Amino acid sequence: MPDDVVGVDCSIAATLAAVGDRWTLLILRDLFRGVRRFEHLRSDLGIARNLLTDRLQRLVDLEIVHRVPYQDRPVRHEYRLTAKGADLSPALVALMHWGDRWYAVDGPPTLLVHDSCGTQLDQAVSCPACHEPVGPQHIRSRPGPGRMTETTGADR
């Protein structure tokens, strides 16, 4: 695992080190949409080959994506999300909904719907114990078992 991800005492900082640049997030978006082949990714994103190669290799190194061969001569691969990569879905959906709210002047450019019933999806945080919706004003933080440094006033 790359050094810039290991030993970081903040989960947000570690996540940003792993997937926080623009191209990586757009590659992940495409992978979630089912775009899996290098040329299809390159064409869809309009990204330079060297950048795409670099970002895909990093995602493979971080075990967020794995390569699956689909052709022997010449060998060609598809890129598929691992379970670790699939766990990024709620974060990407949250970024999308934020962009829809603050930057989509004429409404969301893409709607997410439940595949079995077609209902448009929303994203909400709820308490697993009482099932009440929890807004940002009602979220607090406290030191967790993986904390490496002294706590600060930010741990409220």
C-alpha positions as CSV (number, residue, x, y, z in Angstrom):
1,M,0.0,0.0,0.0
2,P,1.4,3.5,-0.8
3,D,3.0,5.4,2.0
4,D,0.7,8.4,1.6
5,V,-2.3,6.3,2.7
6,V,-0.7,4.2,5.6
7,G,-0.4,5.7,9.0
8,V,-2.6,8.7,8.5
9,D,-4.5,9.6,11.7
10,C,-7.6,10.8,9.9
11,S,-9.9,8.6,7.8
12,I,-10.9,11.5,5.6
13,A,-7.2,12.3,4.9
14,A,-6.5,8.7,4.1
15,T,-9.5,8.4,1.8
16,L,-8.5,11.6,0.0
17,A,-4.9,10.3,-0.4
18,A,-6.3,7.1,-2.0
19,V,-9.1,8.5,-4.2
20,G,-9.2,12.2,-3.8
21,D,-8.2,13.5,-7.2
22,R,-10.6,14.5,-9.9
23,W,-9.6,11.8,-12.4
24,T,-9.8,9.0,-9.9
25,L,-13.3,9.9,-8.8
26,L,-14.4,10.1,-12.4
27,I,-12.9,6.7,-13.2
28,L,-14.7,5.3,-10.2
29,R,-17.9,6.9,-11.4
30,D,-17.5,5.2,-14.8
31,L,-16.7,1.8,-13.2
32,F,-19.9,2.1,-11.2
33,R,-21.8,2.8,-14.4
34,G,-20.3,-0.3,-16.0
35,V,-17.6,1.2,-18.2
36,R,-14.8,-1.3,-17.6
37,R,-12.4,-1.3,-20.6
38,F,-9.4,1.0,-20.9
39,E,-10.4,2.4,-24.3
40,H,-14.0,2.9,-23.2
41,L,-12.8,4.7,-20.0
42,R,-10.4,6.9,-22.0
43,S,-13.0,7.8,-24.6
44,D,-15.8,8.5,-22.1
45,L,-13.6,10.6,-19.8
46,G,-11.4,12.3,-22.5
47,I,-8.4,11.5,-20.3
48,A,-4.8,11.1,-21.5
49,R,-3.6,7.5,-21.7
50,N,-0.7,8.1,-19.3
51,L,-3.1,9.6,-16.7
52,L,-5.6,6.8,-17.0
53,T,-2.8,4.2,-16.8
54,D,-1.4,5.8,-13.7
55,R,-4.8,6.2,-11.9
56,L,-5.9,2.7,-12.8
57,Q,-2.6,1.2,-11.5
58,R,-3.0,3.1,-8.3
59,L,-6.5,1.8,-7.8
60,V,-5.2,-1.7,-8.5
61,D,-2.3,-1.2,-6.0
62,L,-4.8,-0.1,-3.4
63,E,-7.1,-3.1,-4.1
64,I,-10.0,-0.8,-5.0
65,V,-10.1,-2.3,-8.5
66,H,-8.8,-5.5,-10.0
67,R,-7.8,-6.4,-13.5
68,V,-9.7,-9.2,-15.2
69,P,-8.4,-10.4,-18.6
70,Y,-11.1,-10.5,-21.4
71,Q,-8.8,-11.2,-24.4
72,D,-5.7,-13.3,-24.9
73,R,-4.0,-12.0,-28.0
74,P,-3.1,-9.4,-27.3
75,V,-3.9,-9.6,-23.6
76,R,-6.4,-7.0,-22.6
77,H,-8.1,-6.4,-19.3
78,E,-11.3,-5.0,-17.8
79,Y,-11.2,-3.1,-14.6
80,R,-13.7,-4.2,-12.0
81,L,-14.5,-2.9,-8.5
82,T,-13.4,-5.0,-5.6
83,A,-15.6,-5.1,-2.4
84,K,-13.4,-2.3,-1.1
85,G,-14.1,-0.3,-4.2
86,A,-17.9,-1.0,-4.1
87,D,-17.9,0.4,-0.6
88,L,-17.2,3.8,-2.1
89,S,-20.7,4.0,-3.6
90,P,-22.3,5.9,-0.8
91,A,-19.5,8.5,-0.9
92,L,-19.9,9.0,-4.7
93,V,-23.6,9.2,-4.3
94,A,-23.2,11.9,-1.6
95,L,-20.9,13.9,-3.8
96,M,-23.3,13.6,-6.7
97,H,-26.3,14.8,-4.5
98,W,-24.2,17.7,-3.2
99,G,-23.4,18.7,-6.8
100,D,-27.0,18.3,-7.8
101,R,-28.1,20.7,-5.0
102,W,-25.4,23.4,-5.4
103,Y,-24.4,23.3,-9.1
104,A,-27.2,21.7,-11.2
105,V,-29.0,24.8,-12.2
106,D,-31.7,23.1,-14.3
107,G,-32.0,20.0,-12.1
108,P,-29.8,16.9,-11.7
109,P,-28.2,15.7,-14.9
110,T,-28.5,12.1,-13.8
111,L,-31.1,10.5,-11.5
112,L,-30.3,7.4,-9.5
113,V,-33.2,5.0,-9.2
114,H,-33.9,1.6,-7.5
115,D,-33.4,-1.0,-10.2
116,S,-36.3,-3.2,-9.1
117,C,-39.1,-0.5,-8.7
118,G,-37.7,2.6,-10.5
119,T,-38.1,4.9,-7.5
120,Q,-35.7,7.8,-7.4
121,L,-33.1,7.4,-4.6
122,D,-32.4,9.8,-1.9
123,Q,-29.5,9.7,0.5
124,A,-30.0,10.1,4.2
125,V,-28.0,9.2,7.3
126,S,-30.0,7.5,10.0
127,C,-29.1,6.1,13.5
128,P,-28.8,2.3,13.4
129,A,-30.3,2.1,16.9
130,C,-33.3,4.3,16.8
131,H,-33.6,4.6,13.0
132,E,-34.2,8.4,13.2
133,P,-32.8,10.6,10.5
134,V,-29.6,12.4,11.6
135,G,-28.7,15.8,10.1
136,P,-25.2,17.2,10.2
137,Q,-26.0,19.4,13.2
138,H,-26.7,16.2,15.3
139,I,-23.4,14.4,14.4
140,R,-20.6,14.4,17.0
141,S,-17.2,12.7,16.9
142,R,-15.2,11.1,19.6
143,P,-11.9,9.3,19.7
144,G,-12.0,5.8,18.2
145,P,-9.9,2.7,18.9
146,G,-7.5,3.5,16.0
147,R,-6.7,7.0,17.3
148,M,-2.9,7.5,17.2
149,T,-2.6,11.0,18.7
150,E,-3.9,13.1,21.5
151,T,-7.4,14.3,21.2
152,T,-8.2,17.9,20.5
153,G,-11.2,20.2,20.8
154,A,-12.3,18.9,17.4
155,D,-13.4,15.7,19.1
156,R,-16.8,16.8,20.2
